[in-house]
Amino acid sequence: MKRKLVLILTLFAFNCLFKTNAQSLNHELSPSSKEKSLEAVLKDGWYPAFVFNDKPDMIQLMVQISDNKVVAMRFETGSLLDDGRSTELYNYIGGNLNIKRNENGDIIKASTRVSIVEKVTDNYLKAFDIYLKL
């Protein structure tokens, strides 16, 4: 009899815990939740952005977004750095977007870091902290 009571209480506790966790998970994933899914954050395409130079100067540029990642940077001079599709000279590291949303779920900030490393020598060349203008 004691065994049955312990088993019933254990199952009851497990059931309550499971329901609470499931409700919490459903709330976290619901579209009305403040934290929305990062899927399809920004449409693929070119966006205005800026980086800060070694000096406190701000440099404006355009960045290409593909699958929520910066895959190319085009500077005002016309020079282009991309994820390596166009050159064998360097490795393009990083680019995944960091997203900040407001309480309505709208994107208010997007940024990332891209590092450029020379392929032949593995010498670090430059890091770019990129901030999109939204």
Phi, psi and omega in degrees: 000318179297320179299317180296318180297316178296318179297316180296316179295320178296315178296320178298314180297316179299317180297316179297316180297315180298316180296318180297314179295320180295318178296318179297315179296317178298321179295318181295328183265355183291147181298336181278354180292150180296323179269105180265162181300148178274001178296139178053045181299303178235141177294146177299140179153190181262137182227145173289145181207179174212155174228160174258132179284179176302325172280170179284020179282144177262132178249128177269148180202175173246140178238144177262127179256133173218124181052047177061034179219139174283116183250351178202150177230126177244118183274166181301333180286349182098349180290149185233132169243128178230183186286021173102000181292332186257358183209156175252012186275333186216161171259136181254114187242133177099204178107350179294132184287139168257123188248138172238132181242157173272183183293343176272356181090002179283144178286126179246339178213145173216130181211167178197173173234134176237131176247142179246124182234132179295131184292315187292316186255351187061022176286133176290128182258309186193146171244141180240119170269112189254133178237120180282145175267109182252000000 
